[in-house]
Amino acid sequence: MRDAFHDYEDAGVPIMKQIALKTMVTVVDASHFGDLLESSDRATERPDLAGYSESASHRRIIDLLMEQVEVADVVVLNKLDQVTP
Protein backbone atom coordinates (compact mmCIF):
# COMPACT_ATOMS: atom_id res chain seq x y z
CA MET A 1 0.00 0.00 0.00
CA ARG A 2 2.78 2.40 0.91
CA ASP A 3 4.51 1.68 -2.41
CA ALA A 4 1.26 2.35 -4.28
CA PHE A 5 0.95 5.75 -2.60
CA HIS A 6 4.51 6.62 -3.61
CA ASP A 7 3.93 5.38 -7.16
CA TYR A 8 0.83 7.56 -7.50
CA GLU A 9 2.70 10.55 -6.08
CA ASP A 10 5.55 10.01 -8.52
CA ALA A 11 3.08 9.70 -11.40
CA GLY A 12 1.53 13.04 -10.49
CA VAL A 13 -1.97 11.73 -9.77
CA PRO A 14 -3.89 14.91 -8.80
CA ILE A 15 -5.64 13.53 -5.70
CA MET A 16 -2.24 12.80 -4.15
CA LYS A 17 -1.77 16.55 -3.59
CA GLN A 18 -4.69 16.45 -1.15
CA ILE A 19 -4.00 13.25 0.78
CA ALA A 20 -1.06 11.80 2.64
CA LEU A 21 -0.18 8.44 4.08
CA LYS A 22 1.32 9.08 7.49
CA THR A 23 0.90 5.80 9.35
CA MET A 24 0.40 2.18 8.32
CA VAL A 25 -1.73 0.30 10.85
CA THR A 26 -2.18 -3.48 10.87
CA VAL A 27 -4.80 -5.18 13.02
CA VAL A 28 -3.81 -8.70 14.07
CA ASP A 29 -6.45 -11.20 15.18
CA ALA A 30 -4.47 -12.62 18.10
CA SER A 31 -6.91 -15.51 18.54
CA HIS A 32 -6.00 -16.93 15.10
CA PHE A 33 -2.53 -15.60 14.38
CA GLY A 34 -0.74 -18.50 16.10
CA ASP A 35 -2.63 -21.06 14.03
CA LEU A 36 -1.88 -19.16 10.84
CA LEU A 37 1.84 -19.17 11.68
CA GLU A 38 1.77 -22.95 11.26
CA SER A 39 -0.39 -22.93 8.12
CA SER A 40 0.99 -23.62 4.65
CA ASP A 41 -2.24 -22.49 2.93
CA ARG A 42 -2.00 -20.14 -0.01
CA ALA A 43 -4.27 -17.14 -0.53
CA THR A 44 -6.27 -18.92 -3.24
CA GLU A 45 -7.04 -21.74 -0.80
CA ARG A 46 -8.58 -19.37 1.76
CA PRO A 47 -11.67 -17.62 0.36
CA ASP A 48 -12.51 -16.57 3.94
CA LEU A 49 -9.53 -14.24 3.79
CA ALA A 50 -10.87 -12.16 0.92
CA GLY A 51 -9.09 -9.15 -0.46
CA TYR A 52 -5.84 -10.61 -1.74
CA SER A 53 -4.53 -9.41 -5.08
CA GLU A 54 -3.84 -11.71 -8.00
CA SER A 55 -0.12 -11.09 -7.59
CA ALA A 56 -0.35 -12.29 -3.98
CA SER A 57 -2.56 -15.30 -4.67
CA HIS A 58 0.37 -17.69 -5.09
CA ARG A 59 1.90 -16.68 -1.76
CA ARG A 60 1.37 -18.44 1.53
CA ILE A 61 -1.01 -16.75 3.95
CA ILE A 62 1.65 -16.54 6.65
CA ASP A 63 4.02 -14.70 4.27
CA LEU A 64 1.32 -12.13 3.49
CA LEU A 65 0.46 -11.70 7.18
CA MET A 66 4.08 -11.35 8.25
CA GLU A 67 4.69 -8.75 5.53
CA GLN A 68 1.74 -6.72 6.80
CA VAL A 69 3.12 -6.82 10.34
CA GLU A 70 6.66 -5.97 9.24
CA VAL A 71 5.70 -2.87 7.24
CA ALA A 72 3.26 -1.53 9.83
CA ASP A 73 4.11 1.52 11.86
CA VAL A 74 1.47 0.45 14.41
CA VAL A 75 0.27 -3.08 15.17
CA VAL A 76 -3.05 -3.46 16.99
CA LEU A 77 -3.58 -6.82 18.69
CA ASN A 78 -7.28 -7.66 18.63
CA LYS A 79 -9.07 -10.39 20.62
CA LEU A 80 -6.30 -10.75 23.20
CA ASP A 81 -8.94 -11.85 25.70
CA GLN A 82 -9.36 -15.05 23.64
CA VAL A 83 -5.68 -16.02 23.79
CA THR A 84 -4.35 -18.35 26.46
CA PRO A 85 -0.65 -18.32 27.38
Secondary structure, DSSP 4 states (H G I P E B T S, - for coil): -HHHHHHHHHHT-GGGGT------EEEEEHHHHHHHHT---BGGG-TTS----GGGTTSBHHHHHHHHHHH-SEEEEE-GGG---
